[in-house]
Amino acid sequence: MTRETCEICRFDSADYTTDDVIGTLLTLEPWWLEAVRDIDPEVLNTRPAPQVWAPSEYAQHTAGVTWALTESLEQMRSGVMQRDPIAVPDASVDDPPPDIDTAQCIADIGREAERMAAIVRELGDDGLLALTGRVGERTIDGAWVVRHAVHDATHHLSDTGRDLYALVGVSAPPAFGSVESINVSDGGVPKRPVPEVVVGRRGLEGDRQRSRKHHGRVWQALCLYSIDVIEALQEEGHPIQAGSAGENLTLRGIDWVTMRPGVRLQLGDAVAELTVPATPCRHNAQWFTHGDFRRMDHERYPGWSRWYAKVVSDGAVREGDRVIVDP
C-alpha cells in the first residue's frame, strides 16, 4: 500500500488497520453532526474569509470525495478504473456566497461512508490491496483509496472547526482551566494518577487500551473529562472519581457544555483538538448507581460525556498545568 501522510493534520495511513478504517468511516456522520450542532444554516454558509471555504462547502466537498472514492472501489471491483485527476479549485474572492444544504451533505457523507465501510469489511486489506486502478499516470490500490477517504474527511473536519472558531460566537469561547489529574493504565479502568507524562501523537506514554476495536485511533489519542462534571455526578450519588471512566486527563474549570469538535486546548506543553464525544460502555457501569453508565452518554445528556481528542502538538503535561481553550 502506498503510504499517505499529512504534516498539517498529522494523518498517517500506516496508523490505520482495517478495523480503524471501518470505525472511522462509520463515525463520520455523527462527527459532522456534532461539529455543526445547533448552528444556523446561514452561518454554515458563511465564509470566515473570502478565500476560505465555509463549513457547508467543506461538508459538500467531503460528500463528493467520499462518493467518488467509493465509486472508484466499485469500478476497481469490476476490473476497470481509469480516470483523470480531479482538480479542486480553491475559494476565490469572486465566488458567489454558498447556498448549500449542509444537513443533506452530512446525510450523503454517512450514506457513502457506510457503503465504503461495507466494502472494506467484505474484502479486508488483502482484498483491497488486490484492487488497482489508474488516476492519470499513477497506479493506486483499494487500501490507499479507503485511507485517503478517511484522511480527506477528518482533515476537513479540522478545517470546519477552525472555521467555526473564526465565525465569532458559534464555538467555545477562550477560557482557562487546569489539569486536575493525569491518568494511565496498562489496559482497562480505572486509570491511575501519575504526576506528569509526555503526550505524543498516539497518546500518553505508558498508557494503553486493552482492546483497539473501539479505541486507539489517532483521533482518539486522548480521552478528556471534566472534574466539575465528575463532582456533579458525585453529588447525584455516583461513586465516580478522576480516572474511573478511563479518561487520560481530568480538567478543572472548563465549561464542558461549550465543547465541540474542532475546539483546541493547550494542555501544559501539548496542544489537542477535540474530535468526538466518547461513547460509554458497560465497563463503566461500576461507577454509577444502578449501573447506569448511560448517565454520561452524550446522546442522552449533552455536556456530560468524555471527549476524544487528537494531538496537534506533542509535549509534557504535569498535574496542575494550565489549560487554555483557544485554537
C-alpha positions in Angstrom: 0.0 0.0 0.0 1.2 3.5 -0.9 1.7 5.4 2.4 0.0 8.8 2.8 0.9 11.3 5.4 0.0 14.9 6.1 2.0 17.4 8.1 -1.0 19.7 8.7 -3.4 17.2 10.3 -0.8 14.6 11.3 -2.6 11.8 9.3 -0.5 8.7 8.6 -2.2 5.9 6.7 0.2 3.4 8.4 -1.7 4.1 11.6 -5.0 2.6 10.3 -5.9 -1.1 10.5 -8.9 -2.4 8.6 -11.0 -2.0 11.9 -9.7 1.5 12.3 -10.8 2.4 8.7 -14.3 0.9 9.3 -14.7 2.5 12.7 -13.7 6.0 11.4 -15.9 5.8 8.3 -18.9 4.9 10.5 -18.1 7.8 12.8 -18.0 10.5 10.1 -21.7 11.3 10.0 -22.1 11.7 13.8 -18.8 13.6 13.9 -20.1 16.1 11.3 -23.5 16.4 13.0 -21.8 17.2 16.3 -19.5 19.7 14.7 -22.4 21.8 13.3 -24.9 21.1 16.1 -27.3 24.0 16.8 -25.6 26.3 14.3 -27.8 28.3 12.0 -27.7 27.1 8.3 -26.9 30.7 7.3 -23.8 30.7 9.5 -22.7 27.4 8.0 -22.9 29.1 4.6 -20.7 31.9 5.7 -17.0 32.1 4.8 -14.7 33.3 7.7 -12.6 34.9 5.0 -13.1 35.5 1.2 -10.6 32.8 0.2 -11.6 30.2 2.9 -14.4 27.7 2.3 -17.5 27.9 4.5 -18.3 24.9 6.8 -21.1 23.9 4.3 -18.5 23.9 1.4 -16.2 21.6 3.4 -19.2 19.3 4.0 -20.2 19.3 0.3 -16.6 18.6 -0.7 -16.3 15.7 1.7 -19.6 14.2 0.5 -18.4 14.4 -3.1 -15.0 12.9 -2.4 -16.4 10.1 -0.3 -18.9 9.3 -3.1 -16.1 9.5 -5.8 -13.8 7.2 -3.9 -16.5 4.7 -3.2 -17.3 4.6 -6.9 -13.6 4.1 -7.6 -13.7 1.0 -5.4 -16.7 -0.3 -7.2 -15.0 0.3 -10.6 -11.9 -1.5 -9.4 -14.0 -4.5 -8.4 -15.4 -4.6 -12.0 -11.8 -4.7 -13.3 -11.6 -1.2 -14.8 -10.8 2.1 -13.1 -9.1 4.8 -15.1 -9.8 8.5 -14.6 -8.1 11.8 -14.8 -7.1 13.6 -11.5 -9.8 15.7 -10.1 -8.9 19.4 -9.7 -10.5 21.1 -6.7 -10.5 24.9 -7.1 -9.5 27.0 -4.1 -12.0 29.5 -2.7 -11.9 32.8 -4.5 -12.9 36.3 -3.7 -15.1 36.3 -6.8 -17.1 33.2 -5.7 -20.8 33.9 -5.0 -21.9 33.2 -1.5 -22.6 29.5 -1.0 -26.2 28.2 -0.6 -25.7 24.6 0.4 -27.9 22.3 2.4 -25.3 21.2 5.0 -27.7 18.6 6.6 -28.1 16.9 3.2 -24.4 16.8 2.6 -23.8 15.2 6.0 -26.5 12.6 5.2 -24.7 11.9 1.9 -21.4 11.5 3.8 -23.0 9.0 6.1 -24.5 7.0 3.3 -21.3 6.8 1.2 -19.2 6.1 4.2 -21.4 3.2 5.1 -21.2 1.9 1.6 -17.4 2.1 1.7 -17.2 0.5 5.1 -19.3 -2.5 3.8 -16.7 -3.0 1.0 -13.8 -2.7 3.5 -15.5 -5.2 5.8 -16.1 -7.7 2.9 -12.6 -7.5 1.3 -10.2 -6.8 4.2 -6.8 -5.3 3.5 -5.6 -8.2 1.4 -8.6 -7.9 -0.9 -8.3 -4.1 -1.1 -4.6 -4.4 -2.0 -5.6 -6.6 -4.9 -7.8 -3.9 -6.3 -5.9 -1.5 -8.6 -6.8 1.4 -10.8 -5.2 4.4 -12.6 -5.5 8.1 -11.9 -3.7 9.8 -14.7 -0.3 8.2 -14.8 -0.5 6.9 -11.2 -1.5 3.4 -10.1 -3.5 3.3 -6.9 -4.9 0.4 -4.8 -8.0 -0.1 -2.8 -6.3 0.1 0.5 -4.9 3.5 -0.4 -8.4 4.7 -1.6 -10.2 4.0 1.7 -7.4 5.5 3.8 -7.4 8.6 1.6 -11.2 8.9 2.2 -10.5 8.9 6.0 -7.8 11.5 5.6 -9.9 13.8 3.4 -12.9 13.7 5.7 -11.0 14.1 9.0 -8.8 16.8 7.6 -11.8 18.9 6.6 -13.5 18.3 9.9 -10.5 20.1 11.4 -10.9 22.9 8.8 -14.5 23.2 9.8 -13.6 23.5 13.5 -11.2 26.4 12.6 -14.0 28.0 10.5 -16.5 27.9 13.4 -14.0 29.4 15.8 -13.3 32.2 13.4 -17.0 32.8 13.0 -17.3 34.5 16.4 -19.9 33.3 18.8 -20.5 29.8 17.4 -17.8 27.8 19.1 -16.3 27.5 22.5 -15.1 30.9 23.9 -11.5 31.4 25.1 -11.2 30.1 28.6 -8.6 29.0 31.2 -8.6 25.9 33.5 -6.1 23.4 34.9 -5.1 19.8 34.8 -6.7 18.2 37.8 -5.4 14.6 37.2 -3.3 12.6 34.7 -4.4 9.0 34.4 -2.8 5.9 32.8 -3.2 2.2 32.9 -1.9 -1.0 31.2 -5.4 -1.5 29.9 -8.9 -1.2 31.4 -10.4 1.0 34.1 -9.9 2.7 36.4 -6.7 4.5 35.2 -4.3 5.5 38.0 -2.9 9.0 38.6 0.7 10.0 37.7 2.3 13.4 38.4 3.4 14.1 34.8 3.5 12.5 31.4 4.7 13.0 27.8 1.9 13.4 25.3 2.6 12.3 21.7 0.7 11.7 18.5 -0.6 8.3 19.7 -1.5 9.5 23.3 0.2 9.3 26.7 3.4 7.5 27.2 2.9 4.5 29.5 -0.9 4.2 28.7 -2.6 1.7 26.5 -6.1 0.3 25.7 -7.0 -3.3 26.5 -8.6 -3.6 23.0 -8.3 -1.4 19.9 -11.6 -2.5 18.4 -13.3 0.8 19.6 -10.2 2.7 20.8 -6.7 3.7 20.0 -7.1 5.6 16.7 -5.1 8.8 16.2 -8.3 10.9 16.6 -8.8 9.0 19.9 -5.2 9.7 21.1 -6.6 11.4 24.3 -9.7 10.9 26.3 -10.6 14.1 28.3 -13.1 14.6 31.1 -14.1 17.3 33.5 -13.7 17.1 37.3 -16.5 19.6 37.5 -18.8 17.1 35.8 -17.4 14.3 37.9 -18.2 16.2 41.1 -21.7 16.9 39.9 -22.2 13.2 39.3 -20.8 12.5 42.8 -23.5 14.9 44.2 -26.1 12.6 42.5 -24.6 9.7 44.4 -22.4 8.1 41.8 -19.1 6.6 43.1 -17.1 8.0 40.2 -13.6 9.5 40.6 -11.0 11.1 38.4 -9.7 8.4 36.1 -12.5 6.0 36.9 -14.1 6.4 33.5 -10.8 5.8 31.7 -10.0 9.4 30.8 -6.4 10.3 30.4 -6.6 13.9 31.5 -9.2 15.2 34.0 -9.6 19.0 33.6 -10.9 21.6 36.0 -12.6 25.0 35.3 -13.6 24.4 31.7 -17.2 24.9 30.6 -17.9 21.4 29.4 -21.2 22.3 27.7 -19.4 24.5 25.2 -17.1 21.8 24.0 -17.5 20.6 20.3 -15.4 19.0 17.6 -12.5 21.2 16.4 -12.0 23.1 19.7 -8.3 23.2 20.6 -6.8 23.1 24.1 -3.4 23.9 25.3 -2.6 21.2 27.9 0.7 22.1 29.5 3.2 22.0 26.7 0.9 19.9 24.4 -2.0 21.0 22.1 -5.0 18.8 21.5 -8.1 19.1 19.2 -11.4 17.7 20.2 -12.9 15.1 17.8 -16.0 13.3 19.1 -17.7 12.5 22.4 -16.6 9.1 23.8 -19.4 6.5 23.9 -19.6 4.9 27.4 -19.5 1.1 27.7 -20.5 -1.5 30.3 -17.0 -1.4 31.9 -18.0 2.0 33.4 -21.2 0.6 35.0 -19.4 0.2 38.3 -19.0 4.0 38.7 -22.8 4.6 38.5 -25.6 3.8 40.8 -27.8 1.0 39.4 -25.1 0.5 36.8 -26.5 3.4 34.7 -23.3 4.2 32.7 -25.5 5.9 30.1 -25.6 8.8 32.5 -22.5 10.1 30.7 -23.8 9.3 27.2 -23.7 12.4 25.0 -26.8 11.5 23.1 -28.9 11.4 26.3 -27.1 14.0 28.4 -25.2 16.6 26.2 -22.4 18.2 28.1 -21.8 15.3 30.5 -19.7 13.0 28.3 -16.0 12.4 28.0 -14.3 13.7 24.8 -11.8 12.2 22.4 -9.0 14.4 21.0 -6.2 14.1 18.6 -2.8 15.6 19.5 -1.8 18.5 17.3 1.5 19.3 19.1 3.4 16.9 21.4 4.7 18.0 24.8 4.9 17.3 28.5 1.8 17.7 30.8 2.0 18.0 34.6 -0.6 17.9 37.3 -1.7 21.5 37.9 -0.6 22.7 34.5 -2.7 25.5 32.9 -5.3 24.6 30.3 -6.1 27.2 27.6 -9.2 26.8 25.4 -8.2 28.9 22.3 -7.3 27.5 18.9 
